[in-house]
Amino acid sequence: MDRPKFGKKFRDNLGRMVREVWVEEAAKDPNPKPHHLLSWDELDERNKEIDCLIGERIMYFAIEMKGDE
């Protein structure tokens, strides 16, 4: 299956969702590392890209699983 290419805005939205969940879960830790609580807007470009990649992988997985229904 050919994987779709996502545009920057869509990728950024995926990355923002990943970051949102990450921060919510990190905040439950009694002693979270400060950098684990950084919002999307506070991240450097490398960490934003990592969150976008995670979001893309999840999206690809969801698309591929839909085909298995």
Secondary structure by P-SEA (a helix, b strand, c coil): cbbbbbcaaaaaaaaaaaaaaaaaaaaaccccccccccccccccaaaaaaaaaaaaaaaaaaaaaaaac
